[in-house]
């Protein structure tokens, strides 16, 4: 039964790894994304990849984790940012995940499962043979031994991949001239967390682990890092200061306000503390306090687009879009029309319900989705302004864009068909409607096959 429980746990783990975003939400913030891209860039280059091709994605999940799931995207949990004490620690995690990407570990994981499947199949055949010969006890023993060997094979395969990613990550940190101190510090956090939760570090417990023993990883990496010329290199103070801002903003956004105000009390007048409290007050609907805190930030840095964005967001979500326009327009200009900030500005233009603002809203939102197509909020706002201006075919097209990103494939297919019927034949938007319709149909077919739902096709 112990073996079966481990097998079921492993299967559950593999299912979650296969579809990691199914029940999780992506957190998007212009400042955070810019920061993550900046600290990852030297590591991406050291790994021999193009920085613009590696995407950093923040997941709203309090657990301390990071992963890759195919392609060149690294997923970081919000809990990891919260647990990290420095940008250098996050860089250590990113370097490790880059090791998984360059090692092709997601693509090769099928090799480990295939080997385990062969072991399991052979044990089943041997067990059937023993059963036919009249020895049921021997048959059961052969089958269980085979399942144990298969599980051991899979776990050994994943541990090998993790050790390989550790080594590659250390190499990339070295090439980038970044100290491995943060990497060791973060592994220390993992070790402490495991020990607090009662996870044994002995070899018997290690058999059941998908990762090498944390103590062994620290010992191995320490020997590598301490020999590296960058070991004693200090972190960039400006980068670390920005990390503290990003960390505070994240807590202010995702944590309960009382927890934020506990960790960032009013006696703390640092910039990160003001950022965190502004969001906490906003979530408590204490708008004047939120606005006053945003004003303090703007006084410190009048040309900081993220502080202007913050005040504009509070005003907009407080039902004062006309006042928000000044701050969001300036934030859009100073950030060189950063897509997420621009989409918020476009939303504010629409929220004024002033038809003279719709032309500018359309222009701003089209530019936003032109630079970042994967923003359902911007597509929704663009659909609203198209509908308000009577352009229903393009409103339908915008709906299709955001519906396919939300996995609403049947709705996306219908919206795309309606858009195609009303758009000029052969125009770029008409072609895009065709593309989305075919994409939604293919994804819906795939969804039906995976769900084995016989009524799926009829509903479609």
C-alpha positions, 0 to 999 in steps of 0.5 A, spaced: 500 500 500 505 504 501 508 503 494 501 504 491 500 511 495 507 513 492 505 511 485 498 515 485 502 521 488 507 521 482 501 520 477 498 526 480 505 530 480 506 528 473 499 530 471 500 537 474 506 538 471 503 536 464 498 542 465 501 547 470 496 553 468 490 549 468 487 552 475 492 557 476 492 565 474 498 569 471 499 575 474 501 581 469 505 587 471 509 592 467 514 594 472 515 586 475 515 584 468 521 589 466 525 587 472 524 580 471 526 580 464 532 585 466 535 580 471 534 574 467 537 577 460 545 576 462 543 569 464 539 568 458 545 570 454 550 566 458 545 560 456 546 561 449 539 563 448 536 570 445 533 574 451 527 576 447 525 569 446 525 567 453 519 569 457 518 570 464 511 568 467 509 570 474 504 565 477 499 567 482 501 561 487 503 562 494 508 555 494 515 556 493 516 553 486 518 555 479 518 550 473 518 550 465 513 547 461 516 546 454 518 552 449 522 557 452 518 560 458 520 560 465 514 560 470 515 563 477 510 562 483 509 569 487 510 565 493 518 564 490 518 572 490 515 573 497 520 568 500 526 571 496 530 576 500 534 578 494 534 579 486 541 574 486 536 569 489 531 569 484 537 569 479 539 563 482 532 560 480 532 563 473 539 560 472 537 553 474 530 553 470 534 555 464 538 549 465 532 545 464 531 549 457 537 548 454 538 541 456 531 539 453 528 536 459 521 537 458 522 534 451 526 528 453 522 526 459 518 521 455 524 517 455 524 516 462 517 514 462 518 510 456 523 506 460 519 505 466 513 503 462 517 497 459 520 495 466 512 495 468 510 491 462 515 486 463 513 485 470 506 484 468 507 479 463 512 475 468 506 476 473 501 473 468 506 467 467 506 466 474 499 466 475 498 462 469 502 457 472 498 457 479 503 461 483 498 467 485 503 470 490 509 469 486 505 473 481 503 479 485 510 479 488 513 480 481 508 485 479 509 489 485 517 489 484 516 491 477 512 497 479 517 499 484 523 498 479 519 502 474 517 508 479 525 508 481 527 509 474 522 515 473 525 518 480 532 517 478 531 520 471 528 526 474 533 527 479 539 526 474 535 532 470 535 536 476 542 535 478 544 537 470 540 543 471 544 545 477 550 544 474 548 548 468 545 554 472 552 554 476 555 555 469 551 560 466 551 564 473 559 564 472 559 566 465 554 572 466 559 574 472 553 573 477 555 570 484 552 564 486 551 566 493 544 567 492 543 560 489 546 557 495 541 562 500 535 559 496 537 552 496 538 553 504 531 556 504 528 549 501 532 545 506 529 549 512 522 548 509 523 541 508 526 540 515 520 544 518 515 540 514 519 533 517 521 531 510 527 527 511 534 528 508 536 521 509 538 516 503 531 512 504 527 518 504 531 520 498 529 514 494 522 517 493 524 524 491 524 527 484 529 532 486 536 530 489 537 531 496 537 538 498 543 538 503 547 534 497 545 539 492 548 545 497 554 541 498 556 540 491 554 547 488 558 550 494 564 547 491 563 550 485 561 557 486 566 558 491 571 557 486 568 562 481 571 569 480 564 572 481 563 568 488 565 575 492 562 580 487 557 584 490 550 585 488 548 591 484 545 595 489 540 599 484 537 592 482 536 590 489 532 596 491 528 595 485 527 588 487 524 590 494 519 594 490 517 589 486 516 584 492 512 589 496 508 591 490 506 583 489 505 583 497 500 589 496 497 586 491 496 579 492 496 578 500 490 580 505 491 588 507 492 586 514 498 582 513 501 587 508 500 593 513 503 588 519 509 587 514 510 594 512 507 598 518 506 606 517 513 607 521 516 604 515 517 610 510 521 606 505 519 606 498 517 599 498 513 600 504 509 606 501 508 601 495 505 596 499 501 600 503 498 604 497 495 597 494 493 595 501 489 601 502 486 601 495 484 594 497 481 596 503 477 601 499 481 607 503 481 611 497 484 617 500 489 614 504 491 610 498 492 616 493 495 620 499 501 614 499 501 614 491 502 622 492 508 621 496 511 616 491 510 621 486 513 627 490 520 622 491 520 620 483 515 625 479 518 621 472 517 614 475 511 611 470 510 606 475 508 611 481 504 615 476 500 608 473 499 606 481 495 613 482 491 613 475 489 606 477 487 608 484 483 613 481 480 609 475 478 604 480 475 609 485 470 611 479 474 617 477 476 616 470 477 623 468 482 624 474 486 618 472 487 620 465 492 625 466 496 620 470 495 614 466 497 618 459 503 621 462 505 614 465 504 611 458 508 617 455 514 616 460 514 608 459 514 609 451 507 606 451 508 600 455 503 595 453 500 594 460 500 601 462 497 603 455 491 598 456 489 601 462 490 608 459 485 606 454 480 603 459 480 609 463 479 613 456 473 608 455 470 609 462 469 616 461 463 615 457 465 621 453 465 619 445 470 624 444 475 620 447 473 613 443 478 615 437 484 616 442 482 609 446 482 605 439 489 608 437 492 606 444 489 599 445 490 597 438 498 599 439 497 595 445 495 589 442 500 590 437 506 589 441 503 584 446 497 580 443 497 576 449 493 581 453 485 579 454 484 585 458 486 589 452 482 585 447 476 586 451 477 594 452 478 594 444 472 590 443 468 595 447 470 601 444 469 598 437 462 596 439 461 603 442 463 606 435 458 601 431 464 597 428 461 590 430 465 585 426 471 588 429 468 588 436 467 580 434 474 579 432 476 582 439 472 578 443 474 572 439 482 574 440 480 574 448 476 568 448 481 563 445 486 566 450 481 564 456 480 557 453 473 559 451 474 555 444 466 554 442 465 562 443 471 564 440 469 560 434 463 563 433 465 570 434 471 569 429 465 566 424 461 572 425 467 577 424 469 574 418 462 574 415 462 582 416 469 584 414 472 586 408 474 579 404 482 579 404 483 584 409 488 583 414 482 583 420 478 578 415 484 573 415 486 574 422 478 572 423 479 566 419 486 564 423 482 564 430 476 560 427 481 555 425 485 555 431 479 555 436 476 549 432 483 545 433 483 547 440 476 545 441 477 538 438 483 537 442 479 539 448 474 534 446 479 528 445 482 529 452 475 530 456 472 524 452 466 527 453 461 524 448 456 531 448 462 535 447 461 535 439 454 536 439 455 542 444 460 545 439 
